[in-house]
Amino acid sequence: MKFSSQFLCLISLVFISCNLNASTYPMPKSKGDSVIVEHPEDGDVSFTKAEQDETLIDIARRFLLGQTEIVRLNPDLDRWLIKKDTIVVLPNKRILPEGPRNGITLNLSEFRLYFYQPNGMVRSYAHGVGRQDWKTPLGETKIVRKIKNPAWHPPESIRAEHAANGDPLPLIVPPGPNNPLGSRALHLALKGEYRIHGTDIDKIYGIGMQITHGCIRLYPENIEALFDLVSEGTPVYLVKQPIKVGWLNNVLYIEAHPDLEGEETTTEQRFASALSLITKANNGELPDFDQAALNQALTDLRGIPTAIYERLPPLEDEAEPKNEPALPPSVTKTTAKAKAPVVKAPLKALVSVKKGTKEVTKQAGKPVAAGKNTKLAKSSVKVDRKAPSPGYYRGT
Protein backbone atom coordinates (compact mmCIF):
# COMPACT_ATOMS: atom_id res chain seq x y z
CA MET A 1 0.00 0.00 0.00
CA LYS A 2 1.39 3.41 -0.97
CA PHE A 3 0.57 6.93 0.20
CA SER A 4 1.73 10.39 -0.78
CA SER A 5 3.87 11.22 2.27
CA GLN A 6 5.35 9.66 5.35
CA PHE A 7 2.57 11.22 7.42
CA LEU A 8 0.13 8.86 5.71
CA CYS A 9 1.96 5.59 6.14
CA LEU A 10 1.29 2.90 8.72
CA ILE A 11 4.24 2.71 11.06
CA SER A 12 4.99 -0.14 13.45
CA LEU A 13 5.32 1.43 16.87
CA VAL A 14 8.76 0.70 18.27
CA PHE A 15 9.94 2.39 21.46
CA ILE A 16 13.53 3.53 21.18
CA SER A 17 16.49 3.79 23.51
CA CYS A 18 18.05 7.25 23.61
CA ASN A 19 21.77 7.95 23.48
CA LEU A 20 23.04 9.54 26.64
CA ASN A 21 23.39 13.33 26.44
CA ALA A 22 22.82 13.77 22.70
CA SER A 23 21.46 12.33 19.52
CA THR A 24 24.49 10.82 17.81
CA TYR A 25 24.28 9.94 14.14
CA PRO A 26 26.70 8.36 11.66
CA MET A 27 27.41 10.51 8.63
CA PRO A 28 25.67 9.20 5.48
CA LYS A 29 27.76 6.62 3.59
CA SER A 30 27.02 8.03 0.14
CA LYS A 31 28.89 11.23 -0.67
CA GLY A 32 25.84 13.13 -1.92
CA ASP A 33 23.51 12.14 0.95
CA SER A 34 22.70 14.55 3.77
CA VAL A 35 19.92 12.82 5.76
CA ILE A 36 21.10 11.36 9.06
CA VAL A 37 19.25 8.60 10.92
CA GLU A 38 19.57 7.86 14.62
CA HIS A 39 17.80 4.48 14.63
CA PRO A 40 17.87 2.85 11.15
CA GLU A 41 15.39 0.18 12.24
CA ASP A 42 12.71 2.83 12.86
CA GLY A 43 10.86 5.00 10.36
CA ASP A 44 10.96 8.74 9.87
CA VAL A 45 9.98 9.21 13.52
CA SER A 46 10.15 7.21 16.75
CA PHE A 47 7.82 7.06 19.72
CA THR A 48 7.61 6.93 23.49
CA LYS A 49 4.82 6.85 26.08
CA ALA A 50 3.92 9.52 28.60
CA GLU A 51 4.45 8.52 32.21
CA GLN A 52 2.12 9.30 35.10
CA ASP A 53 1.76 13.07 35.70
CA GLU A 54 4.28 13.81 32.96
CA THR A 55 3.95 16.85 30.71
CA LEU A 56 5.14 17.11 27.13
CA ILE A 57 7.87 19.44 28.40
CA ASP A 58 9.02 16.77 30.87
CA ILE A 59 9.34 14.34 27.96
CA ALA A 60 11.38 16.89 26.01
CA ARG A 61 13.70 17.19 29.00
CA ARG A 62 13.86 13.42 29.33
CA PHE A 63 15.04 13.02 25.74
CA LEU A 64 17.05 16.27 25.64
CA LEU A 65 14.79 17.76 22.97
CA GLY A 66 13.78 21.40 22.64
CA GLN A 67 10.37 22.56 23.79
CA THR A 68 9.41 24.01 20.40
CA GLU A 69 10.46 20.81 18.64
CA ILE A 70 8.42 18.38 20.73
CA VAL A 71 5.35 20.64 20.63
CA ARG A 72 5.65 20.90 16.85
CA LEU A 73 5.99 17.12 16.50
CA ASN A 74 2.84 16.58 18.58
CA PRO A 75 0.41 19.33 17.50
CA ASP A 76 -2.66 17.54 18.89
CA LEU A 77 -1.28 17.30 22.43
CA ASP A 78 -1.46 19.91 25.18
CA ARG A 79 2.08 20.56 26.35
CA TRP A 80 0.99 20.70 29.99
CA LEU A 81 -1.81 18.11 30.15
CA ILE A 82 -1.41 14.64 28.66
CA LYS A 83 -2.67 11.30 29.92
CA LYS A 84 -0.50 8.42 31.01
CA ASP A 85 0.45 6.06 28.13
CA THR A 86 -0.27 8.69 25.47
CA ILE A 87 1.89 8.02 22.42
CA VAL A 88 4.37 10.86 21.88
CA VAL A 89 6.26 11.36 18.61
CA LEU A 90 10.05 11.75 18.76
CA PRO A 91 12.46 12.65 15.93
CA ASN A 92 14.54 9.97 14.22
CA LYS A 93 15.78 11.57 10.99
CA ARG A 94 17.26 14.99 10.34
CA ILE A 95 18.52 16.75 7.23
CA LEU A 96 21.92 18.33 7.72
CA PRO A 97 21.98 22.10 7.11
CA GLU A 98 23.78 23.36 4.03
CA GLY A 99 27.34 24.37 4.74
CA PRO A 100 30.74 22.97 5.72
CA ARG A 101 30.85 19.52 7.30
CA ASN A 102 33.32 20.48 10.00
CA GLY A 103 33.14 22.21 13.34
CA ILE A 104 29.79 23.43 14.67
CA THR A 105 26.74 24.51 12.68
CA LEU A 106 23.85 26.18 14.52
CA ASN A 107 20.59 26.29 12.56
CA LEU A 108 18.56 28.87 14.45
CA SER A 109 15.37 28.01 12.55
CA GLU A 110 15.21 24.52 14.05
CA PHE A 111 16.90 25.27 17.39
CA ARG A 112 19.52 22.58 16.68
CA LEU A 113 23.29 22.46 16.89
CA TYR A 114 25.29 20.03 14.73
CA PHE A 115 28.85 19.12 15.71
CA TYR A 116 30.82 17.19 13.09
CA GLN A 117 33.31 14.89 14.77
CA PRO A 118 36.53 13.69 13.10
CA ASN A 119 35.40 10.06 13.60
CA GLY A 120 32.56 10.44 11.09
CA MET A 121 29.79 10.93 13.65
CA VAL A 122 27.48 13.93 14.06
CA ARG A 123 26.21 15.08 17.43
CA SER A 124 23.03 17.12 17.52
CA TYR A 125 21.90 19.22 20.48
CA ALA A 126 18.78 21.27 21.18
CA HIS A 127 19.46 24.91 22.01
CA GLY A 128 17.77 28.20 22.83
CA VAL A 129 18.35 31.34 20.75
CA GLY A 130 17.91 35.09 21.06
CA ARG A 131 14.51 36.66 21.54
CA GLN A 132 12.85 38.79 18.89
CA ASP A 133 14.38 41.95 20.38
CA TRP A 134 17.76 40.33 21.15
CA LYS A 135 18.52 38.39 17.99
CA THR A 136 21.34 35.88 17.70
CA PRO A 137 23.71 37.03 14.93
CA LEU A 138 24.33 34.99 11.78
CA GLY A 139 27.64 34.29 10.10
CA GLU A 140 30.92 32.42 10.39
CA THR A 141 32.97 32.65 13.58
CA LYS A 142 35.02 30.44 15.89
CA ILE A 143 35.50 29.51 19.52
CA VAL A 144 38.08 31.83 21.07
CA ARG A 145 37.84 30.91 24.75
CA LYS A 146 36.60 28.06 26.93
CA ILE A 147 35.62 28.78 30.53
CA LYS A 148 34.58 26.24 33.15
CA ASN A 149 32.29 27.46 35.95
CA PRO A 150 32.10 31.02 34.56
CA ALA A 151 30.97 34.07 36.49
CA TRP A 152 28.47 36.29 34.68
CA HIS A 153 29.00 40.04 34.40
CA PRO A 154 25.60 41.23 33.10
CA PRO A 155 25.97 44.23 30.79
CA GLU A 156 24.24 47.50 31.60
CA SER A 157 21.51 46.93 28.99
CA ILE A 158 20.46 43.63 30.55
CA ARG A 159 20.65 44.99 34.11
CA ALA A 160 18.42 47.89 33.07
CA GLU A 161 15.88 45.50 31.54
CA HIS A 162 15.78 43.31 34.64
CA ALA A 163 15.49 46.35 36.92
CA ALA A 164 12.53 47.61 34.89
CA ASN A 165 10.87 44.22 35.41
CA GLY A 166 11.41 44.36 39.16
CA ASP A 167 14.20 41.78 39.02
CA PRO A 168 17.45 43.71 39.64
CA LEU A 169 20.72 41.93 38.91
CA PRO A 170 24.03 42.22 40.77
CA LEU A 171 27.15 43.44 39.00
CA ILE A 172 28.54 39.90 39.11
CA VAL A 173 26.67 36.59 39.31
CA PRO A 174 29.07 33.99 40.76
CA PRO A 175 29.35 30.42 39.45
CA GLY A 176 26.70 28.05 40.72
CA PRO A 177 23.28 26.53 39.97
CA ASN A 178 21.63 29.97 39.66
CA ASN A 179 24.15 31.35 37.18
CA PRO A 180 22.43 31.80 33.78
CA LEU A 181 25.63 30.71 31.99
CA GLY A 182 25.53 27.29 33.61
CA SER A 183 28.70 25.32 34.26
CA ARG A 184 30.44 25.91 30.91
CA ALA A 185 30.84 28.75 28.39
CA LEU A 186 32.33 28.79 24.89
CA HIS A 187 33.08 32.37 23.83
CA LEU A 188 32.65 33.22 20.14
CA ALA A 189 34.70 35.66 18.04
CA LEU A 190 31.74 37.98 17.53
CA LYS A 191 31.32 41.62 18.50
CA GLY A 192 29.59 41.54 21.86
CA GLU A 193 29.63 38.87 24.54
CA TYR A 194 28.13 35.99 22.54
CA ARG A 195 28.63 32.50 23.90
CA ILE A 196 27.46 28.93 23.63
CA HIS A 197 26.72 28.15 27.26
CA GLY A 198 24.67 26.11 29.71
CA THR A 199 21.69 27.20 31.75
CA ASP A 200 20.63 27.70 35.34
CA ILE A 201 18.17 25.40 37.07
CA ASP A 202 15.26 27.85 36.75
CA LYS A 203 15.39 28.17 32.96
CA ILE A 204 16.18 24.62 31.95
CA TYR A 205 12.76 24.09 30.36
CA GLY A 206 13.33 26.99 27.98
CA ILE A 207 15.79 25.07 25.81
CA GLY A 208 14.60 25.06 22.21
CA MET A 209 12.90 28.46 22.41
CA GLN A 210 13.63 32.13 21.70
CA ILE A 211 14.48 33.13 25.25
CA THR A 212 18.03 34.49 25.43
CA HIS A 213 19.68 37.86 24.95
CA GLY A 214 21.42 36.51 21.85
CA CYS A 215 23.54 33.68 23.25
CA ILE A 216 23.10 29.98 22.47
CA ARG A 217 21.84 28.04 25.49
CA LEU A 218 22.22 24.26 25.89
CA TYR A 219 21.11 21.66 28.42
CA PRO A 220 23.68 21.16 31.23
CA GLU A 221 24.57 17.64 30.04
CA ASN A 222 25.05 18.80 26.46
CA ILE A 223 27.25 21.83 27.13
CA GLU A 224 29.50 19.73 29.35
CA ALA A 225 29.88 17.08 26.63
CA LEU A 226 30.47 19.66 23.89
CA PHE A 227 32.94 21.59 26.04
CA ASP A 228 35.15 18.51 26.32
CA LEU A 229 34.97 17.73 22.58
CA VAL A 230 35.84 21.11 21.05
CA SER A 231 38.94 23.26 21.22
CA GLU A 232 39.70 26.94 20.82
CA GLY A 233 39.71 27.71 17.12
CA THR A 234 36.84 25.32 16.30
CA PRO A 235 34.83 26.94 13.47
CA VAL A 236 31.22 27.88 14.20
CA TYR A 237 28.60 28.63 11.53
CA LEU A 238 25.36 30.35 12.57
CA VAL A 239 22.71 29.92 9.86
CA LYS A 240 18.98 30.29 9.42
CA GLN A 241 17.57 27.52 7.21
CA PRO A 242 13.86 26.91 7.88
CA ILE A 243 13.62 24.63 4.82
CA LYS A 244 16.18 21.91 4.16
CA VAL A 245 16.41 19.37 1.34
CA GLY A 246 18.59 16.27 1.19
CA TRP A 247 19.09 12.79 -0.25
CA LEU A 248 19.22 9.39 1.44
CA ASN A 249 19.57 6.20 -0.61
CA ASN A 250 18.33 7.93 -3.80
CA VAL A 251 15.24 9.32 -2.02
CA LEU A 252 14.86 13.10 -1.79
CA TYR A 253 13.52 14.49 1.50
CA ILE A 254 12.32 17.93 2.55
CA GLU A 255 12.18 19.26 6.13
CA ALA A 256 10.28 22.46 6.91
CA HIS A 257 10.16 24.58 10.08
CA PRO A 258 8.01 27.61 10.97
CA ASP A 259 9.33 31.16 11.10
CA LEU A 260 10.96 32.50 14.21
CA GLU A 261 9.01 35.09 16.18
CA GLY A 262 9.08 38.46 14.48
CA GLU A 263 9.50 36.95 11.02
CA GLU A 264 6.81 36.26 8.45
CA THR A 265 7.22 34.18 5.31
CA THR A 266 4.29 33.97 2.91
CA THR A 267 3.09 30.67 1.50
CA GLU A 268 4.30 31.71 -1.94
CA GLN A 269 7.77 32.53 -0.61
CA ARG A 270 7.98 29.22 1.24
CA PHE A 271 7.02 27.21 -1.86
CA ALA A 272 9.40 29.20 -4.07
CA SER A 273 12.24 28.52 -1.65
CA ALA A 274 11.39 24.81 -1.54
CA LEU A 275 11.28 24.48 -5.33
CA SER A 276 14.61 26.25 -5.63
CA LEU A 277 16.23 23.89 -3.12
CA ILE A 278 14.69 20.82 -4.80
CA THR A 279 16.01 21.93 -8.18
CA LYS A 280 19.46 22.58 -6.75
CA ALA A 281 19.56 19.16 -5.08
CA ASN A 282 18.55 17.46 -8.35
CA ASN A 283 21.45 18.89 -10.40
CA GLY A 284 19.53 21.92 -11.63
CA GLU A 285 16.44 20.06 -12.86
CA LEU A 286 13.03 20.14 -11.16
CA PRO A 287 11.87 16.50 -10.94
CA ASP A 288 8.32 15.13 -11.05
CA PHE A 289 8.07 14.99 -7.28
CA ASP A 290 5.21 14.02 -4.96
CA GLN A 291 3.24 17.26 -4.86
CA ALA A 292 0.91 16.19 -2.06
CA ALA A 293 3.84 15.29 0.20
CA LEU A 294 5.48 18.66 -0.43
CA ASN A 295 2.22 20.52 0.22
CA GLN A 296 1.74 18.72 3.52
CA ALA A 297 5.32 19.29 4.69
CA LEU A 298 5.14 23.03 3.93
CA THR A 299 1.70 23.35 5.51
CA ASP A 300 2.26 21.35 8.70
CA LEU A 301 5.82 22.63 9.34
CA ARG A 302 6.46 19.82 11.80
CA GLY A 303 10.16 19.53 11.06
CA ILE A 304 9.92 15.86 10.01
CA PRO A 305 11.95 14.89 6.91
CA THR A 306 9.35 14.04 4.25
CA ALA A 307 10.11 11.83 1.25
CA ILE A 308 9.03 13.56 -1.97
CA TYR A 309 10.90 11.87 -4.83
CA GLU A 310 12.89 8.76 -5.69
CA ARG A 311 15.41 8.56 -8.48
CA LEU A 312 16.61 5.34 -10.08
CA PRO A 313 19.98 4.22 -8.70
CA PRO A 314 23.03 4.17 -10.99
CA LEU A 315 23.36 1.05 -13.15
CA GLU A 316 26.37 -0.18 -11.23
CA ASP A 317 24.33 -0.11 -8.04
CA GLU A 318 21.59 -2.13 -9.70
CA ALA A 319 24.12 -4.75 -10.83
CA GLU A 320 25.34 -5.20 -7.28
CA PRO A 321 22.34 -4.69 -4.97
CA LYS A 322 23.12 -3.77 -1.41
CA ASN A 323 21.22 -4.54 1.77
CA GLU A 324 19.80 -1.08 2.31
CA PRO A 325 16.80 -0.07 4.46
CA ALA A 326 13.42 -0.36 2.78
CA LEU A 327 12.21 2.78 1.06
CA PRO A 328 9.44 4.75 2.77
CA PRO A 329 6.01 3.61 1.55
CA SER A 330 5.30 7.28 0.83
CA VAL A 331 7.49 7.23 -2.29
CA THR A 332 6.61 5.68 -5.63
CA LYS A 333 9.50 4.29 -7.70
CA THR A 334 9.63 6.35 -10.89
CA THR A 335 11.88 7.37 -13.69
CA ALA A 336 12.79 11.04 -14.05
CA LYS A 337 9.85 11.63 -16.39
CA ALA A 338 7.21 9.61 -14.56
CA LYS A 339 4.15 11.32 -13.12
CA ALA A 340 4.13 11.55 -9.34
CA PRO A 341 1.01 10.44 -7.48
CA VAL A 342 -1.14 13.22 -6.06
CA VAL A 343 -3.61 12.75 -3.22
CA LYS A 344 -6.60 15.05 -3.46
CA ALA A 345 -7.52 15.13 0.22
CA PRO A 346 -4.94 15.18 3.03
CA LEU A 347 -5.13 12.41 5.63
CA LYS A 348 -3.90 12.45 9.21
CA ALA A 349 -0.79 10.62 10.32
CA LEU A 350 -1.32 7.08 11.51
CA VAL A 351 0.64 4.76 13.72
CA SER A 352 0.15 1.02 13.92
CA VAL A 353 0.31 -0.58 17.35
CA LYS A 354 0.47 -4.33 17.83
CA LYS A 355 -1.79 -5.45 20.65
CA GLY A 356 -1.51 -9.18 21.16
CA THR A 357 -2.03 -10.70 17.71
CA LYS A 358 -4.28 -7.90 16.49
CA GLU A 359 -3.09 -4.73 14.82
CA VAL A 360 -4.80 -1.62 16.16
CA THR A 361 -4.47 1.66 14.24
CA LYS A 362 -4.79 4.98 16.04
CA GLN A 363 -4.12 8.60 15.20
CA ALA A 364 -0.69 9.72 16.39
CA GLY A 365 -0.84 11.76 19.59
CA LYS A 366 -3.82 9.89 21.03
CA PRO A 367 -3.73 7.51 24.03
CA VAL A 368 -2.84 4.01 22.81
CA ALA A 369 -2.41 0.92 24.96
CA ALA A 370 1.03 -0.57 24.41
CA GLY A 371 1.32 -4.19 23.36
CA LYS A 372 2.90 -6.95 25.43
CA ASN A 373 6.16 -6.80 23.49
CA THR A 374 6.55 -3.03 23.64
CA LYS A 375 10.02 -1.87 24.71
CA LEU A 376 9.93 1.40 26.61
CA ALA A 377 12.43 4.10 25.74
CA LYS A 378 15.35 4.72 28.05
CA SER A 379 15.45 8.38 28.99
CA SER A 380 18.58 10.47 28.54
CA VAL A 381 18.16 12.10 31.94
CA LYS A 382 15.95 11.78 35.00
CA VAL A 383 13.54 14.71 35.12
CA ASP A 384 13.18 16.76 38.28
CA ARG A 385 9.64 18.08 37.81
CA LYS A 386 10.32 21.41 39.42
CA ALA A 387 8.03 24.32 38.61
CA PRO A 388 9.85 26.99 36.57
CA SER A 389 10.62 30.28 38.25
CA PRO A 390 8.96 33.60 37.28
CA GLY A 391 12.15 34.40 35.34
CA TYR A 392 11.55 31.42 33.05
CA TYR A 393 11.11 33.41 29.84
CA ARG A 394 14.06 35.70 30.44
CA GLY A 395 17.67 34.75 30.04
CA THR A 396 21.17 35.60 28.89
Protein Blocks (a to p, Z undefined) as FASTA:
>chain_A
ZZfbfklpccddddddddehiacddddfblkbcbdcfblmbcfbdcddddehiafklmmm
mnopafklmmmmmmmbcfklccehiacdddfbdcddedddehjaddfknopacdddfkop
acddddddddfklccdedddddfbdcehiaddddfklmmmmmmnopacdfbdcedjklmn
ljbdcddfdedjdddddddfklmmmgoiafbghiacddfklmmmmmmmpcehiacddddd
fbccddeehiacdddddddehiacdfklmmmmmmmmmmmmnnopacdddfklmmmmmmno
nopacdfbdcdddfklmmmccddddddfkbccddfkbccdddfbdcdddddddehjbccd
ddehiacdddfklccdddfbdcddddddfklmgcZZ
